[in-house]
């Protein structure tokens, strides 16, 4: 999968539909990719989510139209997806630092947010560890919630804090963080904080039980104090490994494996702390 071309095509599509109610799912469907992996790849390579990009571009264009046309504020608000002047004014102020009225009548300074442009940058030239491994189906136990693609980046860390942050209520250690969207469609996906299945413990603790199907996985090891090494690894998987290999993403699963922090002197902040990223793959 050529991620540079995919993102360039997605940006062009978004720019042509700034006035329409488009979704991550719609964009991903056009590129024949799981919405989860599209959102993940876009945010890793571009630095912000699809929804953030659309919001900033729409508010930038709304500001330009306030200054260069005689359109009513309510008409501009509706054009860029805001159903009331109040909701538009709040979003406008948060982005530009002034109200639409100040922008039009009092010469307040506005912010311009230019469309993303793809540039060729030479990367790679360094080693990247991975292995291709066929894994049989396995079963896990844990706690899961459903997340929207738009808010997952902020809500999943909060989910970990709720489940894993309090030793008195913790029911699962968190050997895995599993994202799954088996249909690769819809507005949301499930995320599970999980351990290998121990039936008696699952029953006593009231944990969910889920089977992960057999797949061929690309497994990427990671070492270092969390979370920066894992974030950098994910960036390199999408920017360097996927474009340069004969494999592409096969299904809507993504697994992060976490070793036991108790085995390291500084826990997850130990310089030798070990994690892995698993991505289901198939030959292109």
C-alpha positions in Angstrom: 0.0 0.0 0.0 1.4 3.4 -1.0 0.6 5.6 2.0 1.9 8.7 0.3 -0.5 8.3 -2.6 -3.3 7.2 -0.3 -3.0 10.3 1.9 -2.6 12.6 -1.0 -5.8 11.2 -2.6 -7.6 11.6 0.8 -6.5 15.2 1.2 -7.7 16.0 -2.4 -11.0 14.4 -1.6 -11.4 16.3 1.7 -10.5 19.6 0.0 -13.2 19.0 -2.6 -15.8 18.2 0.1 -15.1 20.8 2.8 -18.8 21.9 2.5 -20.1 18.3 2.8 -20.8 16.1 5.8 -18.0 13.6 5.0 -16.7 11.0 7.5 -13.6 9.0 8.1 -15.5 5.9 7.1 -16.4 7.4 3.7 -12.8 8.5 3.0 -11.4 5.1 4.1 -13.9 3.2 2.0 -12.8 5.1 -1.1 -9.2 4.0 -0.4 -10.3 0.4 0.4 -8.8 0.4 3.9 -10.1 -0.1 7.4 -11.2 3.2 8.9 -9.2 2.4 12.0 -5.9 1.9 10.0 -6.6 5.0 7.8 -7.2 7.2 10.9 -4.2 5.7 12.6 -1.9 6.1 9.6 -3.1 9.6 8.9 -2.6 10.8 12.5 0.8 9.2 12.7 2.1 10.6 9.4 0.4 14.0 9.5 0.4 14.7 13.2 -3.3 15.2 13.8 -6.6 13.4 13.2 -8.7 13.5 10.1 -11.5 15.4 12.0 -9.0 17.9 13.3 -7.7 18.6 9.8 -11.3 19.1 8.5 -12.3 21.3 11.4 -9.2 23.6 10.9 -9.6 23.8 7.2 -13.3 24.6 7.4 -12.7 27.3 10.1 -9.9 28.8 8.0 -12.1 29.0 4.9 -14.9 30.4 7.0 -12.7 33.2 8.2 -11.6 34.0 4.6 -15.2 34.2 3.5 -16.0 36.6 6.4 -13.4 39.0 5.2 -13.8 38.7 1.4 -17.6 38.3 0.9 -20.8 39.9 2.1 -22.4 36.5 3.1 -24.3 36.4 6.4 -22.6 34.8 9.3 -25.4 32.2 9.6 -25.0 31.3 6.0 -21.2 30.7 6.4 -21.8 28.8 9.5 -24.3 26.4 7.8 -22.0 26.1 4.8 -19.2 24.7 7.0 -21.4 22.3 9.0 -22.4 24.4 12.1 -26.2 24.3 12.8 -26.4 27.5 14.8 -24.6 30.9 15.1 -23.6 30.1 18.7 -21.9 26.8 17.9 -20.1 28.5 15.0 -19.0 31.4 17.2 -17.6 29.2 19.9 -15.6 27.1 17.4 -14.5 30.2 15.5 -13.3 31.9 18.7 -11.4 28.8 19.8 -9.6 28.6 16.4 -9.1 32.3 15.5 -9.1 33.9 19.0 -11.9 36.3 18.0 -15.6 36.2 17.2 -17.0 36.3 13.7 -18.3 39.8 14.4 -14.8 41.1 15.4 -13.3 39.5 12.4 -15.7 41.3 10.0 -16.2 44.6 11.7 -13.2 45.3 13.8 -10.3 44.1 11.8 -9.3 41.3 14.2 -6.4 39.1 13.1 -7.4 35.7 11.7 -5.4 32.4 11.4 -4.9 30.8 8.0 -4.6 27.0 7.9 -3.3 25.9 4.5 -4.1 22.5 2.9 -1.6 19.8 3.5 0.8 19.2 0.6 2.8 16.0 0.1 6.5 16.4 -0.3 9.1 13.7 -1.1 11.4 13.2 1.8 14.1 10.5 1.7 13.8 8.3 4.7 15.0 4.9 5.7 18.6 3.8 5.4 18.4 2.4 8.9 17.6 -1.0 10.2 14.2 -1.9 11.4 13.5 -5.1 13.3 10.5 -7.2 12.4 9.4 -10.8 11.9 6.6 -12.4 9.9 4.8 -14.9 12.1 1.8 -17.2 11.6 -0.2 -17.4 14.7 -3.0 -19.7 15.5 -6.2 -18.3 16.8 -5.9 -17.5 20.5 -8.4 -16.4 23.2 -8.0 -13.5 25.6 -10.0 -12.1 28.6 -10.4 -8.5 29.4 -12.4 -5.3 29.4 -13.5 -3.6 26.3 -15.3 -0.4 25.2 -16.5 0.9 21.9 -14.8 4.1 20.6 -15.5 6.5 17.8 -12.7 7.0 15.3 -12.9 10.8 15.9 -12.2 10.7 19.7 -10.2 7.4 20.1 -6.8 9.1 20.4 -7.7 10.9 23.6 -10.3 8.4 25.0 -8.2 5.2 24.9 -5.5 6.5 27.2 -8.3 7.6 29.6 -9.8 4.1 29.3 -6.4 2.6 30.4 -6.3 5.0 33.3 -9.8 3.9 34.5 -9.1 0.2 34.1 -5.4 -0.1 34.9 -4.7 3.0 37.1 -6.3 1.8 40.3 -4.7 -1.3 41.8 -7.7 -1.8 44.1 -10.1 -2.2 41.2 -7.9 -3.6 38.5 -9.2 -6.9 37.1 -6.8 -7.2 34.2 -3.1 -6.5 34.0 -3.1 -5.4 30.3 -0.8 -7.8 28.5 -2.5 -6.6 25.2 -4.1 -3.6 23.8 -6.3 -4.9 21.0 -8.2 -2.8 18.5 -10.6 -4.7 16.3 -13.0 -3.7 13.6 -13.6 -7.0 11.8 -16.1 -5.5 9.4 -13.7 -2.6 8.6 -16.8 -0.3 8.4 -19.0 1.8 10.6 -18.4 4.7 12.9 -16.6 2.9 15.7 -14.4 0.0 16.7 -13.9 -2.0 19.9 -10.7 -1.7 22.0 -9.9 -4.3 24.7 -7.3 -4.2 27.5 -6.6 -8.0 27.7 -4.6 -10.9 29.1 -4.3 -14.5 27.9 -7.4 -16.4 28.9 -7.6 -18.1 32.3 -11.1 -19.4 32.4 -11.5 -19.5 36.2 -10.2 -15.9 36.6 -12.4 -14.6 33.8 -15.4 -16.1 35.4 -14.6 -14.9 38.9 -13.7 -11.4 37.7 -16.5 -11.1 35.2 -14.2 -10.4 32.3 -15.1 -10.6 28.6 -13.7 -13.4 26.5 -12.8 -12.8 22.9 -11.1 -15.0 20.3 -8.5 -13.4 18.0 -8.5 -15.3 14.7 -5.5 -16.9 13.1 -3.5 -14.6 11.0 -0.1 -13.9 9.5 1.3 -11.0 11.6 4.1 -8.6 11.1 5.6 -8.3 14.6 7.7 -5.3 15.4 9.7 -5.3 18.7 10.2 -2.1 20.7 12.4 -1.2 23.6 12.5 1.9 25.7 10.7 4.0 28.2 7.1 4.5 27.2 5.4 6.1 25.3 7.8 7.8 22.9 9.6 4.7 21.4 6.2 3.0 20.7 4.9 6.2 19.0 8.1 6.4 16.9 7.8 2.7 16.0 4.2 3.2 14.8 5.3 6.2 12.7 8.1 4.2 11.0 5.8 1.2 10.3 3.5 3.5 8.3 6.1 5.8 6.7 8.9 3.3 6.0 8.0 -0.4 6.4 4.6 -0.6 4.7 5.6 1.4 1.6 8.8 -0.6 1.1 7.6 -4.2 1.6 5.6 -6.8 -0.2 2.9 -6.9 2.5 -0.2 -4.8 3.2 -2.7 -4.7 6.0 -5.0 -7.7 5.9 -7.8 -7.0 8.4 -9.0 -4.5 10.9 -6.9 -5.7 13.9 -4.0 -4.0 15.7 -2.4 -5.4 18.7 0.2 -4.0 21.1 1.8 -6.5 23.4 3.2 -5.2 26.7 5.7 -7.1 28.9 5.2 -7.2 32.6 6.4 -3.9 34.1 7.3 -5.7 37.3 10.1 -7.5 35.5 12.0 -4.1 34.9 13.6 -2.0 37.6 11.8 1.2 36.4 8.6 -0.4 35.1 7.3 1.1 31.8 9.9 3.9 32.2 12.8 1.5 32.1 15.2 2.0 29.1 14.9 -1.7 28.4 11.1 -2.0 28.7 9.9 -4.3 25.9 6.7 -4.1 23.8 5.6 -5.3 20.4 3.2 -4.1 17.7 1.4 -6.8 15.7 -0.3 -6.0 12.4 -2.2 -8.6 10.3 -0.7 -8.7 6.8 -1.0 -10.4 3.4 1.0 -10.3 0.3 0.2 -7.4 -2.1 
